[in-house]
Amino acid sequence: MKQFAKIVSGLAFLGTILPAALLAMGLLELGVVKIGMMVAAAAWFAAMPVWMEHGTE
């Protein structure tokens, strides 16, 4: 499960970076970038705590 969460969080992180870069290059419109980054940020915040949780040993 942690490995899957790492993959999802990595892809979500790229999903927050790539739309901004594509907007800067003029390949995407602002509305598409906003939606894409919102979805990616939500996925990142959902996946990150799964594999970054601190142990209570």
ZIPEHU-V969112 format. One record per residue. N is the residue number from 1. PHI is phi in whole degrees, -180 to 180 (NA if undefined). PSI is psi in whole degrees, -180 to 180 (NA if undefined). Layout:
n->N phi->PHI psi->PSI
n->N phi->PHI psi->PSI
//
This chain:
n->1 phi->NA psi->-40
n->2 phi->-65 psi->-37
n->3 phi->-65 psi->-41
n->4 phi->-63 psi->-41
n->5 phi->-65 psi->-36
n->6 phi->-65 psi->-41
n->7 phi->-65 psi->-46
n->8 phi->-62 psi->-44
n->9 phi->-67 psi->-35
n->10 phi->-65 psi->-44
n->11 phi->-66 psi->-38
n->12 phi->-67 psi->-37
n->13 phi->-62 psi->-43
n->14 phi->-63 psi->-33
n->15 phi->-69 psi->-16
n->16 phi->-92 psi->-22
n->17 phi->-91 psi->-47
n->18 phi->-62 psi->-43
n->19 phi->-60 psi->-38
n->20 phi->-65 psi->-41
n->21 phi->-67 psi->-41
n->22 phi->-67 psi->-33
n->23 phi->-65 psi->-43
n->24 phi->-63 psi->-31
n->25 phi->-84 psi->-6
n->26 phi->83 psi->19
n->27 phi->-94 psi->-17
n->28 phi->-129 psi->155
n->29 phi->-91 psi->160
n->30 phi->-60 psi->-40
n->31 phi->-62 psi->-41
n->32 phi->-66 psi->-40
n->33 phi->-64 psi->-43
n->34 phi->-61 psi->-46
n->35 phi->-66 psi->-46
n->36 phi->-60 psi->-43
n->37 phi->-71 psi->-32
n->38 phi->-66 psi->-44
n->39 phi->-65 psi->-44
n->40 phi->-65 psi->-41
n->41 phi->-65 psi->-41
n->42 phi->-63 psi->-42
n->43 phi->-64 psi->-40
n->44 phi->-65 psi->-45
n->45 phi->-67 psi->-27
n->46 phi->-78 psi->-38
n->47 phi->-86 psi->-31
n->48 phi->-61 psi->-47
n->49 phi->-64 psi->-22
n->50 phi->-65 psi->-41
n->51 phi->-105 psi->-7
n->52 phi->-105 psi->8
n->53 phi->-65 psi->146
n->54 phi->-87 psi->139
n->55 phi->-73 psi->150
n->56 phi->-110 psi->52
n->57 phi->-76 psi->NA
//
